[in-house]
Amino acid sequence: MPLHVPPAPAPALRSVLAALGSPTAVREARTPSLRKAQGPVTPELPLPVHVLNQEGTPRTRLTGWRFLLRGEGRMVAAADTVLTADGWTFAHFFEGPYVTATERALRQAESLQSACQPRLLSVPELYMLTLWLHSDTTSDGTEGRLEPTDLLVPLAPAPPGIAAHRPHLAAELLPVLTHRLAPAPLLGHAV
């Protein structure tokens, strides 16, 4: 299946390219694989990053764009950008399990039958990140509600009891997340 990756805002891409071109930004990054990379490192696969808001009906909010960084023929790190009052700006470089998990989930998504737009969906309260395969391939990636038929692929490491790299319909996974995010009932004794 072809993935319809939305183009990132030009200022977001420029901010990542400027950071990659800055010896100070790369040297001070806490990403050993980025500092050790031989040859050029290029940003690829821009993915809009949305956060799940669980107040009432589950909604999403765009919080940034993530670029996977390729060097030496493999993904070596990622770069995040955020929207500020001055526009899109570079936030930070990072590496770790979510970089390889994102790449794996994207390869997995390419084998699915229907076209979709890849995004990232963060659930900060659960320390969870998913690849969100949105059914509207014409969207610019900044808007769009989570449709019941959209697929969510939890990235490793996933919270206990949620299988990483297993695609779930949003209609099936959202109730599980909502239940986990619900405040626990207060237990007490009447005096």
Residue pairs with C-beta under 8 A, 6 or more apart in sequence:
1 109
1 110
1 111
1 112
1 113
1 114
1 115
1 116
2 110
2 115
3 106
3 109
3 110
3 115
3 116
3 117
3 118
4 115
4 116
4 117
4 137
4 138
5 45
5 46
5 47
5 117
5 118
6 46
6 48
6 117
6 139
6 140
6 141
7 46
7 140
8 46
8 48
8 65
8 67
8 81
8 141
9 65
9 88
11 87
11 88
11 89
12 46
12 65
12 81
12 88
13 43
13 46
13 67
15 81
15 88
15 89
15 90
16 43
16 67
16 79
16 81
16 90
17 43
18 90
19 25
19 26
19 79
19 90
19 93
20 26
20 41
20 43
20 69
20 79
25 90
25 93
26 34
26 35
26 93
27 35
29 35
29 77
29 92
29 93
30 93
30 94
31 76
31 77
31 93
31 94
31 95
32 95
33 76
33 77
33 95
34 41
34 69
34 71
34 76
34 77
34 93
34 95
37 71
37 72
37 76
38 71
38 72
39 71
39 72
40 71
41 69
41 70
41 71
41 76
41 77
42 69
42 70
42 71
43 67
43 68
43 69
43 70
43 79
44 67
44 68
44 69
44 70
44 75
45 67
45 68
45 106
45 118
46 65
46 66
46 67
47 65
47 66
47 67
47 68
47 102
47 118
47 119
47 120
47 141
48 62
48 64
48 65
48 119
48 120
48 141
48 142
49 62
49 63
49 64
49 65
49 66
49 80
49 119
49 120
49 122
50 60
50 61
50 62
50 63
50 119
50 120
50 121
50 122
50 132
51 60
51 61
51 63
51 121
51 122
51 123
51 124
52 58
52 59
52 60
52 121
52 122
52 123
52 146
52 177
53 59
53 60
53 61
54 125
54 177
54 178
54 181
58 146
58 174
58 177
58 178
59 145
59 146
60 121
60 144
60 145
60 146
62 83
62 141
62 142
62 143
63 82
63 83
63 122
64 80
64 81
64 82
64 83
64 91
65 80
65 81
65 88
66 78
66 79
66 80
66 81
66 102
66 120
67 78
67 79
67 80
67 81
68 75
68 78
68 99
68 102
68 103
69 75
69 76
69 77
69 78
69 79
69 93
70 76
75 99
75 100
75 103
76 95
76 99
77 93
77 94
77 95
77 99
78 93
78 94
78 95
78 98
78 99
78 102
79 90
79 91
79 92
79 93
80 90
80 91
80 92
80 94
81 88
81 89
81 90
81 91
82 88
82 89
82 91
83 89
97 155
97 156
97 157
98 129
98 155
101 129
101 155
101 156
101 164
101 165
102 120
102 129
102 131
102 155
104 165
105 131
105 153
105 155
105 165
106 118
106 131
108 153
108 165
108 167
109 116
109 118
109 131
109 133
109 151
109 153
112 133
112 151
112 167
114 135
115 137
116 133
116 134
116 135
116 137
116 150
116 151
117 133
117 134
117 135
117 136
117 137
117 139
117 141
118 131
118 132
118 133
118 134
119 131
119 132
119 133
119 134
119 141
120 129
120 130
120 131
120 132
121 129
121 130
121 131
121 132
121 146
121 152
122 128
122 129
122 130
123 129
123 130
123 177
123 181
125 181
126 159
126 177
126 180
126 181
127 159
128 154
128 158
128 159
128 162
128 177
129 154
129 155
130 152
130 153
130 154
130 155
131 152
131 153
131 155
132 146
132 150
132 151
132 152
133 150
133 151
133 152
133 153
133 167
134 144
134 146
134 147
134 150
135 147
135 149
135 150
136 144
136 147
146 170
146 174
147 170
148 169
148 170
148 171
149 169
149 170
149 171
150 169
150 170
151 167
151 168
151 169
151 170
152 167
152 168
152 169
152 170
152 173
153 165
153 166
153 167
153 168
154 162
154 163
154 164
154 165
154 166
154 168
154 173
155 164
155 165
156 164
156 165
157 164
158 164
159 180
162 173
162 176
